[in-house]
Amino acid sequence: MPKEVKSTLQDPIVVKSFGDEQYLGCTGCPADSHVVTWLTTSRDRPVERCPECGSVYKMEYVGLVDDGHGHGRHDEHHVNHGAHPDEGEEKTMADLVREEYR
């Protein structure tokens, strides 16, 4: 059985996200020691601490890179597997699904 250790600011639980926000539920440390406490992390505020148990979570943004002009996002290493239905719209998670899974 793994040893359960509360995360800290120096060693947070990392949660990867493709979006600008990530919602997560903490059940305590040890697991299930309190009711679910819902927390919100974001690109602007990536670190949150659970008010019940003190566990610390950090969102790591792994989505598309900003274009720097406020016109949505693009990935510098993106391979185009087909045109977006409307090139003027911002891409969604559906656009990131591999062609063979569509």
C-alpha positions, 0 to 999 in steps of 0.5 A, a space after each residue: 500500500 503506497 504511503 499517502 502524503 499531503 501535497 505542499 506548495 513545494 511539491 503539489 499534485 500536478 493536474 494537466 489541462 488543455 483548457 484555461 481552467 481545470 476543475 478538480 475534486 479533493 477527497 482529502 489525505 488520506 483519500 476519502 477523509 472528507 467530502 469532495 471539495 471542488 477547486 478551480 485552477 486556471 492559467 492565471 491562478 494555477 495553484 489552489 489549496 484545499 481548505 479542508 485538508 490543505 492539499 495543494 494542486 497545480 494546473 499545468 497547461 498543456 494546450 495550444 500556444 497563444 498567438 500573441 495577438 488575441 486571435 485564439 490559439 495556434 500550435 507552432 508544431 501543429 500538423 494540419 489533418 484537415 481544415 477547420 470547418 470555419 477557419 474564423 472560429 477558435 478551435 475546440 477539443 473536437 478539432 484535436 481528435 485524431 482523424 482515425 477516431 472521427 
